[in-house]
């Protein structure tokens, strides 16, 4: 029997299934064979708006958390995963490969991708060699083509480290001044990875159903909470509500960093994976929808306070790994996921100097604006994962890399600008 898996093995399980070329559109069938109930699978589909990649991830997360009837079918392990795959029509080759991962056994031969297929495979946190897969190129600023992101592996031993689960008490967060706020699980994962890099205690707790991590990020003690635990909760409203809740529970917080993924404005001057830092956050969450004429009723566009901008501004000579460029400028914050070149141009027409766009900054800034007694400063630091131009599919391999780049940069800033190599 292979070792029992838990939620800390999620990234590895996803990577292994991607190696088998498992068809992620079959996530419901897989969840059912592993013991998840129909109600749970329906809720995952609803919460993640039917997005295959996110549903696949949440399905595996539910299995690793041993929800519903998972233990009756078999506690999470590569053996039970292989057994589940065996029950799905057309997945016997994938089952053989996964079964070969059991300790002491040689993995089965990796399934080949049909070279005539035009279906694109999803990238995990590790560089995918692509096999016979045709790759759609993304043009870089120097005329070369950005294909797969550079290889930036996660250390398996660090990934496997398990936070200590503990009931929340005020003493856990006493005197902590820094709150890191990734939006989604794919943005939270690299942040938690850098928390696990520290030899000091990492605590996982919750407040009103919100998962909280408390630990050391570089040389600073921080609190980490997601603003969008599910896809249906993305955007400024939920980010603002969660920020307010955190300020109520953590009175010592002085700095808030929204860390994750954004869309870039100019592929002629920027690269996928580059890191952008806000010195101004423009609120474009409200729009007038009139007859024959639509226009944005712009909200506030506050400058980021110098105290936090100074803390996260790169020092002279600082260079990121993988040739990642760091830029500081105006960020647009919207209430919608921008994936339309016309909408993007509308935004740029009103703020032509903007360097990127995202969805959480306006909500976070509004929350701290309504709590001036806390004296909190906020900043957005995100990696460019796409161009907001209607072709997210072509750049989706870059989203995990962009999230890692942002998390890495923030870690360097809180580690006296010393970068980790893995």
Beta strands, then each sheet from edge to edge (+ up, - down):
strand 1: 138-139
strand 2: 145-146
strand 3: 164-165
strand 4: 178-181
strand 5: 203-207
strand 6: 210-217
strand 7: 220-225
strand 8: 255-264
strand 9: 275-284
strand 10: 287-289
strand 11: 294-296
strand 12: 326-334
strand 13: 354-358
strand 14: 377-386
sheet 1: 1+ 2-
sheet 2: 3+ 5+ 6- 7+ 4+ 8+ 13- 12- 9- 14+
sheet 3: 10+ 11-
end
